[in-house]
Amino acid sequence: MTNTKTIARNAGWYGLENGIGFVVTLFTSIAIARTLGPSKMGYIIYVMWIASIVSTLGGMGIPETTRKYMAEFLGKGDRGTARYIYVRTLIFQMILATVATGGLLIWVLRDSNTEYRVASVLVVLSIWPAMVNFVSAQANVATEELSTNLPASIISTFIFFLAITATVVLKWGVLGVGISMLSMRAIDFLVRLIPTMKRILAWENVHVQPLGLPKRMMAFAWQSVTSMILALIVWNRSEIILLKYLSADIRQIAYYSVAFSMAERLLISSVVFGSATGATIFAQYGRDKSRLPAIASSTFRYLAMTAIPLHFISAALAFPALLLLYGNQYRGAAMVVTLAPLLCMPKAFMAPMQSLLQSMERQGFVILSTVIAGVVDLGVASYLIPAQGAVGACIGSGAAQVIAVGMMWGFGIYLYNVKLPWRLVTKVAFISVLASLTACYIASELAPLWGILLGGSAALIVVFSLFYLMRVLEPEDRDRFNTLIRMLPKRMARAANGVLALLIRPESVSYAPFAALPAIAVKEKGSHE
């Protein structure tokens, strides 16, 4: 199967997984926010964020090592070594998860607010299955079969939905939130682990361990952990801590979290496509790494065509969406929800270049980019938060994301001669601004629901019309999109094919596709590749 079809197929499966999660988490987050209100919500968000940091941090070093090296050896056809890597990293992750959970549990029992202690303990206990679960999830990504992660995600998400519904109906408050999180993560862990282990342990057990493999894996794991510690500042709401201590209004945490959550929902398509491409990048390293720069370049093109219009239009519709979903009690978050979609847009472009640098074992450039961005984030946010609250936190985060992603792509362009489609980016940005202004004008004149429906519809008409008139899509794009369209139900597939036929002009000049990517020589300065 070609890289194009593999990426499209995995994007479809991963998209289904994330789409289900998106709907459920949207409903549950709104229900919890409305039930608790911004004051209580602010405190419980702070407690849950502290616990999630530990889980996220423990989920990066060893699991990312599992994905990187399993994919490399599977790309070479060496399933015995891939099996060995999975078993060893799983055991090591279990030990690490036990230590992390125990340490945080002691902290919670000693220092947490009495009113939230039981809920906090439940959230902390959920760290263990969450951390261990990352290894099996990344092992499935390494096989380029993202569909294997779907059953666990669907079942655990459904359990979470039921638990949160019971929490709201029965008024369990923060205790119900803790029960829901522990239940979801435990079910996700069990449903994913058992079939993954059964499948991988069935592979051949014989392998010849390559010279220096443990050393490479350990170095990569430490770099991943270091990178993640720094990334927590830039990507994982570190501004919440600054808001807690620099702002006198506890509601600012809730405002920032709501805006951050709404903006992150926009990243679902970018995360899906970036993750699917990342799986292929790691496997392609074992097959033929000379093609990696071209894959990263083409991925950037598709991310630009989807992320830029989506984030600009969403910025125009963010305030009416806030009023419709969260109510007037969150009206104070108006400015921050408007800024958040634009300021978090750089994150949509991070995955392909981060995967490229990681596959080449050049994580030092990821770390350097994140260090500089983290300093900017802390400096800007600390300066603005006392006066601007959540808005200042959002601006600090946005400035850091621009710097981090910009530097990563800058390194990729310099080291690997990655070519970016600047002309297409200019076209798409122009189209997106016009669509956003259209949506903003219509939404400002109507009630929130009608403003979103009519403003969003008008913006989409502008986007599709100008995509056709300015020839944004190329003939080769048809085959790539058709791979995804064939996964849709027949009626939806026919409609999608009709839209695709209108958008693509057969006389358009072709753009190099994934399937026929030229071999681009790797020009890495000072590299030992």
N, C-alpha and C positions, 0 to 999 in steps of 0.2 A: 504494500500500500504506500502511495506517495505521501510526502510530508503534508501536502495540501489536504488530502482526504483525512489523514490522521488527525491533523489539527482541527479540521472542521467537525469531524465525528466527536472528538473529545470535547470540543467547545459546546456541541449539542448536549452531550450527557452532563457536563459540568454546569451548563446553563440551566438544565432542568432541575438539577440538585439545588443550585442557588436560587432559582426562581421560586421553588417551593419554600425554601428558607426565608426568602425575601417577603413573601406574602404573610407567612406566619409571624415572623419577627416584627413586621410592621404592625400587625393587629395587636400582638401582645405588648409591644412597647407603648403603643397609644393607650391601651387599656390600663397598663400600670401607671403611666404618667397622669392620666385623668383621675385615677383612683387615689393616688398618693398626693398629688399636687406638687408644685415646684419646690416647696420647702422640705418636705420629707424625701422627695425624690432626689434632691441635692445631696442629702447625707448618704442614702443608700447607694447612690451612684459612686460616691467616693469610696465606700467600703468595698463594693464589688470591683471597682477599678483596681484597687490595690491587689486583690486576689487574682484578678485576670492577668495582671502584669507578670506574676510568678508563673502562671500557667503558660502564657505566651512565650516568656523567656525560655522556659524549659522545653517548649515545643519547637524551638528553632535549631539549636546546635546539633543534637543527635539525629532528629528526623530529617533535617536538610542533608546531613551526611549520608543517611540511608538513601534518600532520593538520588543524590548526585552520583554515588558510586554504584548503586544497583543499576541505575539507568546506563551508566558507562559500560558495565560488564554485560548487561543484557544486550546493549547495542553491538557488542563484540560476539554475542552468541554464547557467553560463558555463564550459564544459569547456576552452576555449582558455586562459583564465587559469589554470585548475587544472593544465593540462599544463605551462604555463610555470613554475609554482611547483615542480612535481615535479622538472623537469630542473635548475633552478637550485639547489635545495636538495640534490639528490643530488650534484652536482659539488662544492658547498661542503663537504658531509659527507665526501667522499672525501679532500679536502685536510686537513680537521681530523683524520680518522682516521689519516692518515699521520704527522702531527706527533705525535699522542698515542702511537701505537704506537712510533715511533722514540724518543721521550723516555723511555718506560718501559723499553724494551729496553736503553738505556744504563744505567739504574739497576740493572736486574737483573744485567747482566753484571758490573757493578762491585761490588755489595753483597750479592748473594744468597748463601745457604749453598751451598757447593760440591756437597754431596750432592743438592741440589734444583735446581741451576742449569739443566740441560738441560730439565727439566720446566717450570721457571719461564719459560724462553724460549719454549717451545711455547704456554704459556698466554698470554703477552704477544702473540705473533703472532696468536692467535685474536681479539684485540681489533679488528683492522682489519675483517675481514668482519662481525663482530658490530655494530660501529658503523654501517657503511654499510648493513647489512641493515635497521636500524631505519627508514630512510627509506621503503623499499619497503613494509615492514609497515604503517607508519602511513598511507601513501598508500592502501593497500587498506582500512584502517579508515575513511578519509575518504569512500570510495565507498559505505559502509554495506554492503559485500559481504565479510563476514569469512570466508566460505568460501574465498576466494581465497588466504588465508594457510595453509590446511590442508595442502596437499600438501607444501610445504617442511618444515613442522613434523613431519609424520609420517615423512618419509624421513630427515631429520637425526636425529630421536629414535631411529629404528631403527638407524642407523649408530652412534650413541653407545652404545646397548645392546650391540651386537656388540663394540665396542671395549672397553667396561668388562668384559664377560664374558671376553674374551681376557686382559685385564689381571689379573683374579682367577685364572683357570685357569693362565695361564702365569707368574704372579707377577712381572709387570712393575713393580709398585709405583707410585711417584709418576710415573715416566716414562710409564706407561700412562695415567695420569690426564691428563697433558698432551697426549698423542697423541689421546686420546678427545675432549677439548674442542676442539682445533684442527680435527679431522675434522668434528665435528658442526657447528661454526659455519661452516666453509667450504662444506659441502654445503647448509646452510640458506640461506646467502647466494646461491649460484648458482641453486638451484632456485626461489627466490622472485624474484630480480632479473629473470631473463630473461622470464618471462611477464608480469610487472608492467610492465616497460618496453615490451614489445610491445603490450600492451593500451592503455597510456596514450599512447604515441607515435602510435597510430592515431586519437586524437582530433584535432579540427580545430586547426590551428596558429595561426589568426587570433585575436587578442585585442586588446582595448584596455585597457592597464594602468591600473587605477584610480589616481587621484591620491593620493599618499601611501602606496601599498601597500608599497614597500620599507622605508620608515621604520617603518610599523606592524609589519612582519615582523621587522625587526631588533630593535625594542624588545621584542616578544614573545619572541624567541629569547633575548635577554639575561636577561629576567625568568625564563624557563624554566630557564636554566642556574643562575641565582642560587637559584631555588627548589629545584633539584635538589641543589645543593651543601649547602644547609641540610637538605634532606630526607634526605640520606645519613646525617646524624646520628641522625635520628628513626627512619627506616624500614629502613636497610640495615646493621644489625649493627655500628654504629660502636663499640659496647661491646667488641668483640673487641680493639681497640687498648688500651682501658683494662685489660682482663683480662690482656693480654700484659705490661703494665708494672706493674700494681698487685697482681696475684695471683702468689704464688710457685708455684702449682700449674698447670702447663701444661695439665693435663687439664680445667681449668675452661673453656678455650676450646672443647674438644670437647663438653663437657656442654652449654654454652650453644648451640653450633651445632646439636647434635642436637635440643635442645628447640625452638629457633627453627624448624628445618626441619619438625619434626612439626607445630608450631602453624600454620606457613604453609600446610601442605597443606590445612588447614581452610578457607582463604580462597579455594579454587578456585572455588566456586560464586559467591561475592561478587565475585571478580575477573571472572568470566565475565559476570555480569549487569551489573556496573558498567561494564565495557568496552563491552558492547553498547549500554547506555544512553548512554554517553559519545559513541559514534559518532553516535547520533541527536541528541543535544544539540547537537553542533557543526554538524550539517547543518540542524537546526531553527532555529539562529540565522540562517541565510541565508533560511529560509522565513518564520518568524514567531516572533521571540524572546519574545513575550509569553507563550507556552505553556511556556517553560523551567522556571519555578518549579514548576508543577504536575507536570511530568515528574519533577523531582528529588524532590518530595514522595512521589509514588507509588512511585518507586524505593526510597526509604527504607522504605516500608511492606513491600515484598517482601523487602528485605534483613533487616529485623527478624524476619520470620516464619521465615527460614531460618538466619541467622547465630547468633541468640541461643540457640536450642535446641542447635544443632550444637556451639557452643563450650562450653556448660555440660556437656553430656553427655560431650564429649571430655575435659574436665578430670577427670571422675570415672574415666575409663578410661585416662588417659594412662600411669600407672605400669605397669599390666599390659601395655600395648602396648609400652612401653619394654623390659621384660624379654623379651617375646616376640620383638621385632624385632632388638634390639641385644645382648641377652644380659646376664649378670650383671656384666660388666666396666664397664657403664654405669649400674650401680645408684646411683652417686653423683649422678646427674642426676635422682633421684626428685622432689625438691621443685620443681626448675625446670621439669620437664615438666608438672607439675600446674598450676603457676601460668601458664605460657606461653599456653595456649588462652584463658584469661580476659583476660590482659593485652594480647593482640594483637587481641582482638575489635573495638576501635574502628576498626582499619584497614579492616574490612569495609564501613564506612559512608563511607569517604573519597571514593571515585571520583565519585559523582554530583555532590556539591557542588564538588569540585575542577574537574570538567568545566564546571559552570555558571559558576563564577567565571572560568575561563580563556576560555570562549566569550564572556563579556562584557568580556574584556580587563581584568579586575580581579585580576590575579595578585598585586598588592601585598598583598591580604588573605591569600592563601595563604602568601606569604613571611613576613608578620608572624606568622602563627600558627606557622609552622615555626621561626622564630627563637626565640620564647618557649619552645616545646616543646623545642628543642635545648638551651637553657640549663638547663632543668629536667632533661633527660636526663643531661647531663654532670655536673651538680651532684649529683643523687641517686645515679647510678652510681658516681661517684668516691668518694662518702662510704661507700657500702655494699660495694663490691667487695673492699676489703682484708680485711674480716671475713667477708663472705657469698659471695664469689666469683661464680659464675654466677647465683645467686639475686638478688644485688644488681644485676647487669647487667640481668636480666629485669625487675626492679621499676622501674629507671630508664627502660627502654624503654617499659614499660606506662604509666607516669605521663606520659611525653612524648606518647604516642599519644592518650591521653584529652584532653590539653590541645589538641593540634593539631587533631584532628577536631572536638572540641567548639567551638573558636573558629571554625573554618570554617563549621560549620552555624549558629553564632550570627550571623556576618556575613551568611549567606544569608537567615536569617529576618529580620534587620533591614533589609537592602537590598532584598530582593525579595519580602518577605511570604510566604516559604515556610511552608506549614502542615504540621506533623508530627502523625502519629496517636498521640498520647500514650496514649490509652486502650488501643489495640491493643498498644503496647509494654509496658504494665503487665501485660496478660493474658499475653503471650508470655513475659515474664520470670518470672512466677509459675509458669507451666507448666514452664518450663525448669529452675527450681530443684527442683521436685518430681521431674522426670524424672532430673536429675543425682543427687539423693539416692538414688533407686531403683537407678540403675546402680552407684553407689558401694557400697551395702550388699551387693548381689549379688556384685559383682566381688571384694570383700574376703574373701568366704567360699570362693572357688574358685580353681583354677589359672588362670594368665593367659589362655590361649586360651578356656576355658569362661567365665571371668569376662567377657571382652570380648563373646563371642557372646550369652550369656544376659543379662548386664547391659545390653548395647546393645539387645537385642530388647525387654526389659522397659521400657526408657526410651522406645523408639519407641511402644510400646503406650500408655504414659502420655501422650505428646505428642499422638498422633492422637486418643485418646479425649477429652482435654480441649480440643483444637482444635474437636472437634465439639460438646461440651457447652457450651463458652463462645462458640461462634459466631465463631470467629476469621476464617474465610473467608467471602466474600460471593458472591452469585450471579454477579456480573460476573467473578469470578476464573475461572470455568469456561472462558470463551472464551479468556482469556489462556493458561491452562495447556493448553488443547486445541491451541493452535498448536504447543506443544512436543511434546505427546503424539503428534501426527500424524507427527512425525519419527522415532518409535520403531518397532521391528518390531511386527508385528500382535499377537503374543501379549503383549508388554510393554505395548503401547498399551491392550489390553483390561483388563489388570490395573490400569494406572494410571487408566483411566476409572472402574473400579469403586471404587478408593480415593477418587477425586475425588467420586464420587456420594455416598459415605458422609459425606464431610467437609463438604459444602456443603448447607445447608438452603435450600430454595427460598423460604421465608418470611422469610429474613434481610433486614435493611435494607441497601440497596445502598450501595456505596462508589464514588466517582467513578473511572471507569476511564481508562486512557491514551487510549482511542479517543474518549472524549467529554470530554476535559479542558476545563474552562472557561478562557476567556481571563482571565488574571490580570494586572492592570496592574503594570508594573514601577515600584516606588516607590524608586528609588535615590537616596539622599542624596548630593548633590554630584556626581552623575554627569553626564557629557557625552554619554551615549548619545542 
